[in-house]
Amino acid sequence: MEIPVEKWYKAIGKRRSCRRYFPQYLSQELVYHLWHVITGLNESRRSARIELLTESPDPVLKGIIGPFGKIKGARAYAAFIGATEDEHVAEETGYLGECFILEATANGLATCWVGGSFNAGAVAGLVKMAPGEKVLAIATVGFPHEKHPAGGHNRKPLEKLCTGLPREQWPSWAEGALEAARLAPSACNRQPWRFHVAENSITIYLNNPQKGKLLPRLDCGIAMLHLELGALSRGARGTWEYLDSPGVACYTVAD
């Protein structure tokens, strides 16, 4: 699937985690559009896929989620499913899931990533699962009730996130790419990523590889998409290469 760079890049600045929704169902037109987008996304990744459920997520949520309280009023949610035999399934799922999140945002919807406080078995019982697949996360979807959604863009400054070349020597596309990556959502806003800047590449690695395995890497998959969109918005097309821990992936731009 060709990434709609301009639309999704603009959505990065608009996206906020939302926990209060108007109890309103999505229109059939909007549901069909999201299903169409999901079909293309599912064909684009090797070990992750998305299922859209047009029903309340309340039965699968476990109550308080993070520091901002319980999610209320959503009438749809997306399940992000990964093939666990792939060692990079968390990154693949985070990347793919954020594609959906930004598309939903661009269509006027609000969302909230939920990585731990949900019943994965209950979600798996509602969709067709292949052997070895697991529901790694979900995202609630709907129309925001909050004037100011709970999750803001309170992030660490780039100087605390980056190593490698000094800022004045960064390639011309790097600052935009890193600013976009810096705004990526993460569980409890932990921002588990760090970035190493080189002459023609940026490497994402885990700040604390010993603390958990799944969710930090899923969060880094989200940051991968944001970084790529920021780079593409400045004409810097590159390729991703997955790395061994504590590395996550390296985005390299051709000379």
C-alpha positions in Angstrom: 0.0 0.0 0.0 1.3 3.4 -0.9 1.6 5.6 2.2 -0.6 8.8 1.9 2.3 10.9 3.3 0.6 14.3 3.4 -2.6 13.1 5.0 -1.0 11.0 7.7 1.8 13.4 8.4 -0.8 16.1 9.1 -2.7 13.7 11.3 0.4 13.2 13.6 -0.1 16.7 15.0 -3.9 16.2 15.5 -3.8 12.8 17.1 -4.5 12.7 20.8 -5.4 9.7 23.0 -9.1 10.0 23.8 -11.0 8.3 26.6 -14.4 10.0 26.5 -16.5 9.4 23.4 -20.0 10.4 22.2 -22.0 7.1 22.3 -22.5 7.3 18.5 -22.0 4.5 16.0 -19.8 5.0 12.9 -21.7 5.6 9.7 -21.8 2.7 7.2 -19.9 5.0 4.7 -17.1 5.5 7.3 -17.0 1.8 8.2 -16.7 0.8 4.6 -13.9 3.3 4.1 -12.0 2.0 7.1 -12.5 -1.6 6.0 -11.1 -0.7 2.5 -8.0 0.9 4.1 -7.6 -2.0 6.4 -7.6 -4.5 3.5 -4.7 -2.6 1.9 -2.8 -2.3 5.1 -3.2 -6.1 5.9 -1.7 -6.9 2.5 1.3 -4.7 3.2 2.8 -6.3 6.3 4.2 -9.8 6.7 3.2 -10.7 10.2 0.5 -8.2 11.5 -3.1 -7.5 10.6 -6.1 -5.4 11.7 -9.7 -6.4 12.5 -12.3 -3.6 12.9 -15.1 -4.4 15.3 -18.2 -2.2 15.1 -19.4 -2.7 18.6 -18.7 -1.4 22.1 -15.2 -2.4 23.5 -16.6 -2.3 27.1 -16.8 -6.1 27.5 -13.1 -6.5 26.7 -11.7 -3.6 28.6 -10.4 -4.1 32.1 -11.2 -0.8 33.7 -8.7 1.9 34.5 -6.2 2.4 31.7 -3.1 4.4 32.5 -3.1 7.6 34.5 -6.2 9.1 32.7 -9.0 6.7 33.8 -11.5 4.5 32.2 -12.5 4.6 28.5 -16.2 5.4 28.1 -18.7 5.7 25.2 -16.7 4.2 22.3 -18.8 2.2 19.8 -16.1 0.6 17.8 -12.5 -0.7 18.2 -9.7 -2.1 16.1 -7.8 -5.3 17.1 -4.2 -5.5 16.2 -3.1 -9.1 15.6 0.4 -10.5 15.2 1.9 -13.8 14.1 4.0 -14.6 17.1 6.6 -16.7 15.3 8.0 -13.5 13.8 10.6 -12.1 16.1 9.7 -8.6 15.0 6.0 -9.0 15.3 5.7 -6.2 18.0 7.3 -3.7 15.7 5.3 -4.8 12.7 2.1 -4.5 14.7 2.9 -1.1 16.1 3.7 0.2 12.7 0.6 -1.2 11.1 -1.7 -0.2 13.9 -0.5 3.4 13.8 -1.3 3.5 10.1 -4.9 2.8 11.0 -4.8 5.3 13.9 -3.6 8.1 11.6 -6.1 7.2 8.9 -8.9 7.3 11.5 -7.6 10.7 12.8 -7.5 12.1 9.3 -11.2 11.2 9.0 -12.2 13.1 12.1 -12.2 10.1 14.6 -10.6 9.9 18.0 -8.7 6.8 19.2 -6.8 5.4 22.1 -4.2 2.7 22.0 -4.7 0.0 24.6 -1.8 -2.4 25.1 -2.3 -4.1 28.4 -5.7 -3.4 30.0 -7.9 -5.5 27.8 -8.9 -9.2 27.6 -7.0 -10.5 24.6 -8.7 -13.9 24.8 -12.2 -12.2 24.6 -11.1 -10.2 21.6 -9.7 -13.4 19.9 -13.0 -15.1 20.4 -14.7 -12.4 18.3 -12.5 -12.7 15.2 -11.1 -15.5 13.1 -7.6 -16.3 14.4 -4.9 -18.3 12.6 -2.6 -20.7 14.5 0.2 -18.8 16.2 -1.7 -15.4 16.1 -2.2 -13.3 19.2 -4.1 -10.0 19.8 -1.3 -7.7 20.8 -3.2 -4.5 21.3 -6.5 -2.8 20.5 -7.5 0.8 19.8 -10.9 2.3 20.7 -12.4 4.3 18.0 -15.2 7.0 17.9 -16.2 10.6 18.1 -14.5 12.6 20.9 -16.5 13.9 23.7 -13.6 15.6 25.3 -12.8 19.2 24.4 -9.2 18.6 25.4 -8.4 14.8 25.1 -6.5 13.3 28.1 -3.4 12.5 26.2 -1.3 15.5 25.1 2.0 15.8 23.3 4.1 16.0 26.5 7.4 14.6 25.2 11.0 14.6 26.0 13.1 17.2 24.0 15.1 15.8 21.1 18.4 16.5 22.8 17.5 13.9 25.5 16.5 11.4 22.9 19.3 11.5 20.4 22.9 10.4 20.1 25.3 10.3 17.2 26.0 13.4 15.1 25.7 16.8 16.7 22.5 18.5 15.7 24.2 21.0 13.4 25.5 18.1 11.4 22.3 16.2 11.0 21.1 15.6 7.4 18.5 18.1 6.2 15.6 15.6 6.6 16.5 14.3 10.0 15.0 17.0 12.3 11.6 16.7 10.7 11.7 12.9 10.9 12.8 13.0 14.6 10.2 15.6 15.6 7.5 13.3 14.0 8.9 10.3 15.8 9.1 12.2 19.1 5.3 12.7 19.0 4.6 9.0 18.7 2.2 7.6 21.4 3.5 5.1 23.9 2.2 3.1 26.9 1.8 5.5 29.8 3.9 8.0 27.7 7.1 6.1 28.6 8.8 7.0 25.3 10.9 3.9 25.3 12.8 4.9 22.2 16.1 6.6 21.6 17.6 7.7 18.2 21.1 7.5 16.9 21.7 9.9 14.0 24.3 9.2 11.3 25.2 10.8 8.0 22.4 9.1 6.0 20.5 7.1 8.6 18.6 7.1 11.9 18.6 4.1 14.2 15.8 3.5 16.7 16.9 1.5 19.8 15.3 0.7 23.2 16.2 3.0 26.1 15.8 0.1 28.6 15.8 -3.3 26.8 15.6 -5.2 30.1 12.2 -3.6 31.0 9.5 -5.7 29.2 9.7 -7.2 25.7 6.4 -6.7 23.9 5.0 -3.2 24.5 8.2 -1.2 24.3 8.9 -2.7 20.9 5.3 -2.2 19.8 5.7 1.5 20.8 8.9 1.7 18.7 7.0 0.3 15.7 4.7 3.3 16.1 7.7 5.6 16.2 9.0 3.9 13.1 6.0 5.0 11.1 6.2 8.6 12.5 9.9 8.8 11.6 9.3 7.5 8.1 6.4 10.0 7.5 8.6 12.9 8.7 11.4 11.9 6.4 9.1 11.3 3.4 7.5 14.7 4.0 10.9 16.2 3.3 11.6 14.0 0.3 13.9 11.5 2.0 12.7 8.1 0.9 14.5 5.3 2.7 14.3 1.6 3.8 14.0 -0.1 7.2 16.3 -2.8 8.5 15.4 -4.6 11.7 18.1 -5.0 14.3 19.0 -7.2 17.2 18.3 -5.9 20.8 18.8 -3.3 22.0 18.4 -2.0 18.5 15.0 -1.9 16.9 15.4 -0.8 13.3 17.5 1.5 11.1 16.0 3.9 8.5 18.6 4.5 5.7 18.2 7.1 3.0 19.9 6.5 -0.3 22.6 9.0 -1.3 
